[in-house]
């Protein structure tokens, strides 16, 4: 087995004011420009990841000017006295979330030769959700001319025995602390320690042990940053160098106590609710009462209807989404939204010609098996916590 499934990197970290350097993932608060305005005001003139990433709230038809500014800022930071470089190291991360729970991870390099976002792939690193092709080019545009990377990508490992990441807390108590500070906008606290030498070798050894137990050889499933990782892959295809071949990411155990999987429900607009429900049932042979039945609560107006269907996918959301994709193609007047929380679904579904589907979410121990069985899951299958829990930009790497 190749021992280089996860590699230490030459990590760049800001020399001062990490509180102003570290900002939340670019795909958060996309409908709330006020959030990003507050970040700008807090950062001021200090060096910050804000000035070398592209918050999606600002994406437009022509992103070339802002992209050029980002690349210029990156080069200025690299040429200036902004970073310390920690060579050939992993970073062990402890993130204290706003709810008080502790999330543990390791930052290092993955080999993009081992990654695929194509459904049905058997690569070591796979997307968990369907990749939307039109979301990749803007990210490629940003990354392909960049002299460095700074990721918000989070990968998951299937380690119920907690053998890889969890032991590091005690093992690294006496090792160098690289950062230790409160994240902006009340998003909790983060602490990072260096993991190199024999500890780095032990991390790789334990990861190898995970993959040796898996006949399908799925080591990493993408938890967050799927489209950013897909863009990294495309940039590598366009320019195959030793540097572009790798991407920086944080690895987290899916069984980490802080990770909470929440279902994302479906809401249809511009539809005849009964027609959609009956069509869904008919597409699967009608009501099904077997032990493996997948159950849905359909809410519309003041009505509520319980249905059960024979599984067409590992997860209930997969069975439903397959039908909805076909329905929406045939009924252009209809539209869909993806909603967190039963209360919101029930309230919104009271509107005329609106239908909500509520269903059981995915358990942690179902994710890897679902990816093995069905390939990439439907878009918006699950959410890992609230927006403020998402990964913040912090560690960087020079190309």
Secondary structure, DSSP 8 states (H G I E B T S, - for coil): --S-SSB-EEEEEESS-HHHH--B-TTSSTT-HHHHHHHHHHHTTS--GGGGS--GGG--S--HHHHHHHHHHHHHHHHTT-EEEEEEEEEEEEEE-TTS-EEEEEEEEEEGGGEE-STT---SEE-SB---GGGHHHHHHHHHT-SEE----EEEE--TT--SSTTHHHHTTTS-EEEEEE-TTT--EEEEEEE-HHHHHHHHHHHHHHHHT-TT---EEEEE-HHHHHHHHHHHHHS--TTTTEEEEEEEETT-TT--EEEEEEEEESS-HHHHHHHHHHHTTS---STT-EEEEEEETTEEEEEEE--SSSSHHHHHHHHHHHHHHH-TT-EEEEEESHHHHHHHTTSTTEEEEEE----GGGHHHHHHHHSSB-TT-EEES-GGGS-B---BEE-
